[in-house]
């Protein structure tokens, strides 16, 4: 049954990522991957919050592994960085890398901190 919950969570998370990142990217005209950055930072915060709250293993399978696993996207993040480098936008690529890694870690800790209160 755990695999089913992970699958349902993944299905919903992927759809939410597609809709949310697509909406953000349509609003941006500068070629910066704001949609992926937003969903990854939001996902880091929410996963930290889930961990901080201390949900049951079934809820974690659905939300943490399934939903958040599909909502956030490491592969798209890496591909976009490679594309930025290929477009000779190294400064933008470094900013994207730094804000994603530092922001993701910071927001995960903040989510955990809020969840433990």
DSSP file (Angstrom, degrees, kcal/mol; ACC not computed):
  #  RESIDUE AA STRUCTURE BP1 BP2  ACC     N-H-->O    O-->H-N    N-H-->O    O-->H-N    TCO  KAPPA ALPHA  PHI   PSI    X-CA   Y-CA   Z-CA
    1    1 A X     >        0   0    0      0, 0.0     4,-2.0     0, 0.0     3,-0.2   0.000 360.0 360.0 360.0 -31.2    0.0    0.0    0.0
    2    2 A X  H  >  +     0   0    0      1,-0.2     4,-2.4     2,-0.2     5,-0.2   0.904 360.0  53.8 -58.7 -42.0    2.9    2.3    0.7
    3    3 A X  H  > S+     0   0    0      1,-0.2     4,-2.3     2,-0.2    -1,-0.2   0.862 106.4  53.0 -62.2 -35.6    3.9    2.2   -3.0
    4    4 A X  H  > S+     0   0    0      2,-0.2     4,-2.6    -3,-0.2    -1,-0.2   0.931 109.5  47.9 -65.1 -45.6    0.4    3.2   -4.0
    5    5 A X  H  X S+     0   0    0     -4,-2.0     4,-2.6     1,-0.2    -2,-0.2   0.893 111.7  50.0 -63.4 -39.6    0.5    6.3   -1.7
    6    6 A X  H  X S+     0   0    0     -4,-2.4     4,-2.7     2,-0.2    -1,-0.2   0.919 111.5  49.6 -63.2 -42.4    3.9    7.3   -3.0
    7    7 A X  H  X S+     0   0    0     -4,-2.3     4,-2.4     2,-0.2    -2,-0.2   0.909 111.8  46.9 -63.1 -43.8    2.6    6.9   -6.6
    8    8 A X  H  X S+     0   0    0     -4,-2.6     4,-2.3     2,-0.2     5,-0.2   0.926 114.0  48.3 -64.6 -44.3   -0.5    9.1   -5.9
    9    9 A X  H  X S+     0   0    0     -4,-2.6     4,-2.8     1,-0.2    -2,-0.2   0.915 112.0  49.5 -61.5 -42.7    1.6   11.7   -4.2
   10   10 A X  H  X S+     0   0    0     -4,-2.7     4,-2.4     2,-0.2     5,-0.2   0.893 109.1  52.2 -63.2 -40.9    4.1   11.7   -7.1
   11   11 A X  H  X S+     0   0    0     -4,-2.4     4,-1.7     2,-0.2    -2,-0.2   0.942 114.7  41.6 -59.1 -49.3    1.3   12.1   -9.6
   12   12 A X  H  X S+     0   0    0     -4,-2.3     4,-2.4     1,-0.2    -2,-0.2   0.892 114.0  52.1 -68.5 -39.9   -0.2   15.1   -7.7
   13   13 A X  H  X S+     0   0    0     -4,-2.8     4,-2.5    -5,-0.2    -1,-0.2   0.895 108.6  50.3 -63.8 -40.7    3.3   16.6   -7.1
   14   14 A X  H  X S+     0   0    0     -4,-2.4     4,-2.4     2,-0.2    -1,-0.2   0.896 111.3  48.5 -65.7 -39.9    4.3   16.4  -10.7
   15   15 A X  H  X S+     0   0    0     -4,-1.7     4,-2.5    -5,-0.2     5,-0.2   0.929 111.8  49.0 -65.5 -44.6    1.1   18.1  -11.8
   16   16 A X  H  X S+     0   0    0     -4,-2.4     4,-2.9     1,-0.2     5,-0.3   0.912 112.0  49.2 -61.1 -42.6    1.5   20.9   -9.3
   17   17 A X  H  X S+     0   0    0     -4,-2.5     4,-2.7     2,-0.2     5,-0.5   0.937 110.9  50.0 -62.0 -46.4    5.1   21.4  -10.3
   18   18 A X  H  X S+     0   0    0     -4,-2.4     4,-1.6     1,-0.2    -2,-0.2   0.927 116.2  41.1 -57.7 -47.7    4.1   21.6  -14.0
   19   19 A X  H  X S+     0   0    0     -4,-2.5     4,-2.0     2,-0.2    -2,-0.2   0.932 119.5  42.9 -68.9 -46.5    1.3   24.1  -13.4
   20   20 A X  H  X S+     0   0    0     -4,-2.9     4,-2.2    -5,-0.2    -2,-0.2   0.931 117.3  43.5 -70.1 -46.8    3.2   26.3  -10.9
   21   21 A X  H  X S+     0   0    0     -4,-2.7     4,-2.5    -5,-0.3    14,-0.2   0.877 113.8  52.9 -68.4 -34.8    6.6   26.4  -12.7
   22   22 A X  H  X S+     0   0    0     -4,-1.6     4,-1.8    -5,-0.5    -1,-0.2   0.904 108.9  49.5 -63.4 -41.4    4.8   27.0  -16.0
   23   23 A X  H  X S+     0   0    0     -4,-2.0     4,-1.4     2,-0.2    -2,-0.2   0.930 112.9  46.7 -63.1 -46.2    2.9   29.9  -14.6
   24   24 A X  H  X S+     0   0    0     -4,-2.2     4,-1.1     1,-0.2     3,-0.2   0.915 111.8  50.7 -62.7 -43.3    6.0   31.5  -13.1
   25   25 A X  H  < S+     0   0    0     -4,-2.5    -1,-0.2     1,-0.2    -2,-0.2   0.827 106.5  54.8 -67.7 -30.8    8.0   31.0  -16.3
   26   26 A X  H  < S+     0   0    0     -4,-1.8    -1,-0.2     1,-0.2    -2,-0.2   0.848 107.2  51.3 -67.4 -33.1    5.2   32.6  -18.4
   27   27 A X  H  < S+     0   0    0     -4,-1.4     2,-0.5    -3,-0.2    -1,-0.2   0.735  99.0  78.5 -74.9 -23.3    5.4   35.7  -16.2
   28   28 A X     <  +     0   0    0     -4,-1.1     3,-0.1     1,-0.1     7,-0.0  -0.760  48.2 174.1 -92.9 127.9    9.2   35.9  -16.7
   29   29 A X        +     0   0    0     -2,-0.5    -1,-0.1     1,-0.1    -4,-0.1   0.295  66.1  79.1-109.6   6.1   10.4   37.4  -19.9
   30   30 A X  S    S-     0   0    0      2,-0.2    -1,-0.1     0, 0.0     3,-0.1   0.493 100.3-115.3 -98.2  -3.4   14.1   37.4  -19.0
   31   31 A X  S    S+     0   0    0      1,-0.3     2,-0.4    -6,-0.2    -2,-0.0   0.569  70.0 135.4  82.7   7.6   15.0   33.8  -19.6
   32   32 A X        -     0   0    0      1,-0.1     2,-2.5    -7,-0.1    -1,-0.3  -0.747  64.1-120.6 -88.9 137.6   15.7   33.0  -16.0
   33   33 A X     >  +     0   0    0     -2,-0.4     4,-2.1     1,-0.2     5,-0.2  -0.337  52.5 152.9 -78.3  63.4   14.2   29.7  -14.7
   34   34 A X  H  >  +     0   0    0     -2,-2.5     4,-2.9     1,-0.2    -1,-0.2   0.841  66.5  59.9 -61.0 -34.3   12.2   31.3  -11.9
   35   35 A X  H  > S+     0   0    0     -3,-0.3     4,-2.4   -14,-0.2    -1,-0.2   0.935 108.4  41.7 -61.9 -47.8    9.6   28.6  -12.0
   36   36 A X  H  > S+     0   0    0      2,-0.2     4,-2.4     1,-0.2     5,-0.2   0.906 114.9  51.8 -66.6 -41.7   12.0   25.8  -11.2
   37   37 A X  H  X S+     0   0    0     -4,-2.1     4,-2.4     1,-0.2     5,-0.2   0.936 111.3  48.1 -59.6 -45.9   13.7   27.9   -8.6
   38   38 A X  H  X S+     0   0    0     -4,-2.9     4,-2.9     1,-0.2     5,-0.3   0.945 113.2  45.0 -62.2 -49.9   10.4   28.7   -6.9
   39   39 A X  H  X S+     0   0    0     -4,-2.4     4,-2.5     1,-0.2    -1,-0.2   0.879 114.6  49.5 -66.2 -35.1    9.1   25.1   -6.8
   40   40 A X  H  X S+     0   0    0     -4,-2.4     4,-2.0    -5,-0.2    -1,-0.2   0.907 114.3  44.2 -69.4 -40.0   12.5   23.8   -5.5
   41   41 A X  H  X S+     0   0    0     -4,-2.4     4,-2.1    -5,-0.2    -2,-0.2   0.922 116.2  46.8 -69.8 -42.7   12.7   26.4   -2.8
   42   42 A X  H  X S+     0   0    0     -4,-2.9     4,-2.9    -5,-0.2     5,-0.2   0.917 112.3  51.4 -62.5 -42.6    9.1   25.9   -1.8
   43   43 A X  H  X S+     0   0    0     -4,-2.5     4,-2.6    -5,-0.3     5,-0.2   0.879 107.6  52.2 -62.3 -38.7    9.6   22.2   -1.8
   44   44 A X  H  X S+     0   0    0     -4,-2.0     4,-2.1     2,-0.2    -1,-0.2   0.928 112.5  45.6 -62.0 -45.2   12.7   22.5    0.4
   45   45 A X  H  X S+     0   0    0     -4,-2.1     4,-2.5     2,-0.2    -2,-0.2   0.947 114.7  46.8 -62.5 -49.0   10.6   24.5    2.9
   46   46 A X  H  X S+     0   0    0     -4,-2.9     4,-2.7     1,-0.2    -2,-0.2   0.878 111.5  50.3 -65.3 -38.3    7.6   22.2    2.8
   47   47 A X  H  X S+     0   0    0     -4,-2.6     4,-2.3     2,-0.2    -1,-0.2   0.905 111.2  49.7 -66.2 -39.6    9.8   19.1    3.2
   48   48 A X  H  X S+     0   0    0     -4,-2.1     4,-2.7    -5,-0.2    -2,-0.2   0.908 111.2  49.9 -60.8 -41.5   11.5   20.6    6.2
   49   49 A X  H  X S+     0   0    0     -4,-2.5     4,-2.5     2,-0.2     5,-0.2   0.918 109.4  50.7 -63.1 -44.8    8.1   21.5    7.6
   50   50 A X  H  X>S+     0   0    0     -4,-2.7     4,-1.5     1,-0.2     5,-1.1   0.916 113.6  45.3 -59.1 -43.9    6.9   17.9    7.1
   51   51 A X  H  <5S+     0   0    0     -4,-2.3    -2,-0.2     1,-0.2    -1,-0.2   0.899 112.3  51.5 -67.4 -40.2   10.0   16.6    8.9
   52   52 A X  H  <5S+     0   0    0     -4,-2.7    -2,-0.2     1,-0.2    -1,-0.2   0.878 108.1  51.0 -65.4 -38.0    9.7   19.1   11.7
   53   53 A X  H  <5S-     0   0    0     -4,-2.5    -1,-0.2    -5,-0.2    -2,-0.2   0.855 105.1-134.8 -67.0 -34.3    6.1   18.3   12.3
   54   54 A X  T  <5 -     0   0    0     -4,-1.5    -3,-0.2    -5,-0.2    -2,-0.1   0.970  27.8-165.4  78.7  58.4    7.0   14.6   12.5
   55   55 A X      < -     0   0    0     -5,-1.1    -1,-0.0     1,-0.1    -5,-0.0  -0.209  27.8 -87.0 -72.3 165.6    4.3   13.0   10.4
   56   56 A X     >  -     0   0    0      1,-0.1     4,-2.6     4,-0.0     5,-0.2  -0.198  40.5-105.6 -67.2 165.5    3.5    9.3   10.4
   57   57 A X  H  > S+     0   0    0      1,-0.2     4,-2.2     2,-0.2     5,-0.1   0.859 121.0  51.6 -64.7 -35.1    5.4    7.0    8.0
   58   58 A X  H  > S+     0   0    0      2,-0.2     4,-2.0     1,-0.2    -1,-0.2   0.915 111.7  45.8 -66.8 -43.1    2.3    6.7    5.8
   59   59 A X  H  >>S+     0   0    0      1,-0.2     4,-3.3     2,-0.2     5,-0.5   0.888 112.3  51.9 -66.1 -39.3    1.9   10.5    5.5
   60   60 A X  I  X>S+     0   0    0     -4,-2.6     5,-2.2     1,-0.2     4,-0.9   0.895 107.4  52.7 -64.3 -39.1    5.6   10.9    4.9
   61   61 A X  I  <>S+     0   0    0     -4,-2.2     5,-2.3     3,-0.2    -2,-0.2   0.933 116.8  38.9 -60.6 -44.7    5.4    8.3    2.1
   62   62 A X  I  <>S+     0   0    0     -4,-2.0     5,-2.8     3,-0.2    -2,-0.2   0.964 132.1  23.0 -69.8 -54.3    2.6   10.2    0.5
   63   63 A X  I  <>S+     0   0    0     -4,-3.3     5,-3.0     3,-0.2     6,-0.3   0.945 129.6  36.9 -82.0 -51.2    3.8   13.8    1.1
   64   64 A X  I  <<S+     0   0    0     -4,-0.9     5,-0.3    -5,-0.5    -3,-0.2   0.955 130.6  23.1 -72.3 -52.6    7.5   13.6    1.6
   65   65 A X  I   <S+     0   0    0     -5,-2.2     4,-0.4     3,-0.2    -3,-0.2   0.949 133.4  31.9 -81.1 -51.9    8.6   10.9   -0.9
   66   66 A X  I  ><S+     0   0    0     -5,-2.3     4,-1.7    -6,-0.3     5,-0.2   0.998 127.5  28.7 -72.1 -68.3    5.7   11.0   -3.4
   67   67 A X  I  ><S+     0   0    0     -5,-2.8     4,-2.5     1,-0.2     3,-0.3   0.958 128.2  38.7 -63.3 -54.8    4.5   14.6   -3.6
   68   68 A X  H  ><S+     0   0    0     -5,-3.0     4,-2.3     1,-0.2    -1,-0.2   0.840 112.3  58.5 -69.2 -31.6    7.6   16.5   -2.7
   69   69 A X  H  4 S+     0   0    0     -4,-0.4    -1,-0.2    -5,-0.3    -2,-0.2   0.871 116.5  33.9 -63.4 -36.5    9.8   14.1   -4.7
   70   70 A X  H  < S+     0   0    0     -4,-1.7    -2,-0.2    -3,-0.3    -1,-0.2   0.760 114.7  58.4 -88.6 -27.4    7.9   14.8   -7.8
   71   71 A X  H  < S+     0   0    0     -4,-2.5     2,-0.2    -5,-0.2    -2,-0.2   0.924 104.0  55.4 -69.2 -44.8    7.2   18.5   -7.0
   72   72 A X  S  < S-     0   0    0     -4,-2.3     2,-0.4    -5,-0.2   -32,-0.1  -0.540  74.8-157.5 -86.2 157.7   10.9   19.4   -6.7
   73   73 A X     >  +     0   0    0    -37,-0.2     4,-1.3    -2,-0.2   -33,-0.1  -0.841  24.0 171.7-146.3 104.3   13.1   18.7   -9.6
   74   74 A X  H  > S+     0   0    0     -2,-0.4     4,-2.2     2,-0.2     5,-0.2   0.852  85.1  55.1 -75.9 -36.4   16.9   18.2   -9.4
   75   75 A X  H  > S+     0   0    0      2,-0.2     4,-2.5     1,-0.2     5,-0.2   0.913 109.0  45.8 -68.0 -42.2   17.2   17.1  -13.0
   76   76 A X  H  > S+     0   0    0      2,-0.2     4,-2.8     1,-0.2     5,-0.2   0.909 111.2  54.6 -65.0 -40.7   15.5   20.2  -14.5
   77   77 A X  H  X S+     0   0    0     -4,-1.3     4,-1.6     1,-0.2    -2,-0.2   0.920 111.6  43.7 -56.5 -46.8   17.6   22.4  -12.2
   78   78 A X  H  X S+     0   0    0     -4,-2.2     4,-2.2     2,-0.2    -2,-0.2   0.914 112.8  51.5 -67.8 -43.0   20.8   20.8  -13.6
   79   79 A X  H  X S+     0   0    0     -4,-2.5     4,-2.5     1,-0.2    -2,-0.2   0.917 108.7  51.3 -60.4 -43.8   19.6   20.9  -17.2
   80   80 A X  H  X S+     0   0    0     -4,-2.8     4,-2.3     1,-0.2    -1,-0.2   0.867 108.7  51.8 -63.2 -35.9   18.7   24.6  -16.9
   81   81 A X  H  X S+     0   0    0     -4,-1.6     4,-2.2    -5,-0.2    -1,-0.2   0.909 109.7  48.9 -66.3 -41.0   22.2   25.4  -15.5
   82   82 A X  H  X S+     0   0    0     -4,-2.2     4,-2.4     2,-0.2    -2,-0.2   0.911 111.6  50.2 -63.1 -41.8   23.8   23.6  -18.4
   83   83 A X  H  X S+     0   0    0     -4,-2.5     4,-1.6     2,-0.2    -2,-0.2   0.902 108.7  51.5 -63.9 -41.1   21.7   25.5  -20.8
   84   84 A X  H  <>S+     0   0    0     -4,-2.3     5,-2.8     1,-0.2    -1,-0.2   0.910 110.9  48.5 -62.1 -41.6   22.6   28.8  -19.1
   85   85 A X  H ><5S+     0   0    0     -4,-2.2     3,-1.8     1,-0.2    -2,-0.2   0.918 109.5  52.4 -62.9 -42.9   26.3   28.0  -19.4
   86   86 A X  H 3<5S+     0   0    0     -4,-2.4    -1,-0.2     1,-0.3    -2,-0.2   0.788 106.4  53.8 -63.5 -28.1   25.8   27.0  -23.1
   87   87 A X  T 3<5S-     0   0    0     -4,-1.6    -1,-0.3    -5,-0.2    -2,-0.2   0.281 119.9-111.9 -88.2  10.0   24.1   30.4  -23.7
   88   88 A X  T < 5S+     0   0    0     -3,-1.8    -3,-0.2     1,-0.1     2,-0.2   0.845  79.0 131.5  61.4  36.5   27.2   32.1  -22.2
   89   89 A X     >< +     0   0    0     -5,-2.8     4,-2.5     1,-0.2     5,-0.2  -0.468  15.9 148.9-111.7  56.4   25.2   33.3  -19.1
   90   90 A X  H  >  +     0   0    0      1,-0.2     4,-2.8     2,-0.2     5,-0.2   0.882  69.0  53.3 -61.4 -41.2   27.7   32.1  -16.5
   91   91 A X  H  > S+     0   0    0      1,-0.2     4,-2.1     2,-0.2    -1,-0.2   0.920 111.5  45.7 -61.9 -43.5   26.9   34.8  -14.0
   92   92 A X  H  > S+     0   0    0      2,-0.2     4,-2.6     1,-0.2    -1,-0.2   0.905 112.1  52.5 -64.4 -41.5   23.2   33.9  -14.2
   93   93 A X  H  X S+     0   0    0     -4,-2.5     4,-2.6     1,-0.2    -2,-0.2   0.914 110.0  47.4 -61.1 -44.3   24.0   30.2  -13.9
   94   94 A X  H  X S+     0   0    0     -4,-2.8     4,-2.7     2,-0.2    -1,-0.2   0.883 112.0  50.2 -66.1 -37.8   26.2   30.8  -10.8
   95   95 A X  H  X S+     0   0    0     -4,-2.1     4,-2.9    -5,-0.2     5,-0.3   0.922 111.5  48.8 -64.2 -42.9   23.5   33.0   -9.2
   96   96 A X  H  X S+     0   0    0     -4,-2.6     4,-2.0     2,-0.2    -2,-0.2   0.915 112.7  47.7 -62.8 -45.0   20.9   30.2   -9.9
   97   97 A X  H  X S+     0   0    0     -4,-2.6     4,-2.6     2,-0.2     5,-0.3   0.951 115.5  44.6 -60.1 -50.2   23.2   27.6   -8.4
   98   98 A X  H  X>S+     0   0    0     -4,-2.7     4,-2.5     1,-0.2     5,-0.6   0.921 114.5  46.7 -63.5 -45.9   23.9   29.6   -5.3
   99   99 A X  H  X5S+     0   0    0     -4,-2.9     4,-1.2    -5,-0.2     5,-0.3   0.863 114.5  49.0 -67.3 -33.8   20.3   30.7   -4.7
  100  100 A X  H  X5S+     0   0    0     -4,-2.0     4,-1.9    -5,-0.3    -2,-0.2   0.953 118.7  36.1 -69.2 -50.0   19.1   27.2   -5.2
  101  101 A X  H  X5S+     0   0    0     -4,-2.6     4,-2.2    -5,-0.2     5,-0.2   0.961 125.5  37.5 -70.4 -51.7   21.5   25.4   -2.9
  102  102 A X  H  X5S+     0   0    0     -4,-2.5     4,-2.6    -5,-0.3     5,-0.2   0.942 121.2  46.0 -67.3 -46.9   21.8   28.1   -0.2
  103  103 A X  H  X<S+     0   0    0     -4,-1.2     4,-2.8    -5,-0.6     5,-0.2   0.895 112.1  51.9 -62.7 -40.3   18.1   29.0   -0.3
  104  104 A X  H  X S+     0   0    0     -4,-1.9     4,-2.1    -5,-0.3    -1,-0.2   0.927 112.6  43.9 -62.9 -46.0   17.1   25.4   -0.4
  105  105 A X  H  X S+     0   0    0     -4,-2.2     4,-2.2     2,-0.2    -2,-0.2   0.930 115.3  48.7 -64.3 -44.8   19.1   24.5    2.7
  106  106 A X  H  X S+     0   0    0     -4,-2.6     4,-2.3     1,-0.2    -2,-0.2   0.929 113.3  46.3 -61.6 -46.4   18.0   27.6    4.6
  107  107 A X  H  X S+     0   0    0     -4,-2.8     4,-2.6     2,-0.2    -1,-0.2   0.846 109.5  54.5 -68.5 -33.2   14.4   27.1    3.8
  108  108 A X  H  X S+     0   0    0     -4,-2.1     4,-2.3    -5,-0.2    -1,-0.2   0.925 110.8  46.2 -63.8 -43.4   14.5   23.4    4.8
  109  109 A X  H  X S+     0   0    0     -4,-2.2     4,-2.6     2,-0.2    -2,-0.2   0.903 112.6  49.8 -65.2 -40.8   16.0   24.4    8.2
  110  110 A X  H  X S+     0   0    0     -4,-2.3     4,-2.8     2,-0.2     5,-0.2   0.925 110.7  50.3 -63.9 -43.4   13.3   27.1    8.6
  111  111 A X  H  X S+     0   0    0     -4,-2.6     4,-2.6     2,-0.2    -2,-0.2   0.916 112.1  46.9 -59.6 -44.0   10.6   24.7    7.7
  112  112 A X  H  X S+     0   0    0     -4,-2.3     4,-1.9     2,-0.2    -2,-0.2   0.919 112.0  50.9 -63.2 -43.1   11.9   22.2   10.3
  113  113 A X  H  X S+     0   0    0     -4,-2.6     4,-0.5     1,-0.2    -2,-0.2   0.926 112.9  44.8 -61.3 -45.9   12.2   24.9   12.9
  114  114 A X  H >< S+     0   0    0     -4,-2.8     3,-1.1     1,-0.2    -1,-0.2   0.912 112.2  53.1 -64.3 -42.3    8.6   26.0   12.3
  115  115 A X  H 3< S+     0   0    0     -4,-2.6    -1,-0.2     1,-0.2    -2,-0.2   0.803 105.4  53.9 -63.7 -30.4    7.4   22.5   12.3
  116  116 A X  H 3<        0   0    0     -4,-1.9    -1,-0.2     1,-0.2    -2,-0.2   0.576 360.0 360.0 -82.4  -9.1    9.0   21.6   15.6
  117  117 A X    <<        0   0    0     -3,-1.1    -1,-0.2    -4,-0.5    -2,-0.2   0.480 360.0 360.0 -79.6 360.0    7.3   24.6   17.4
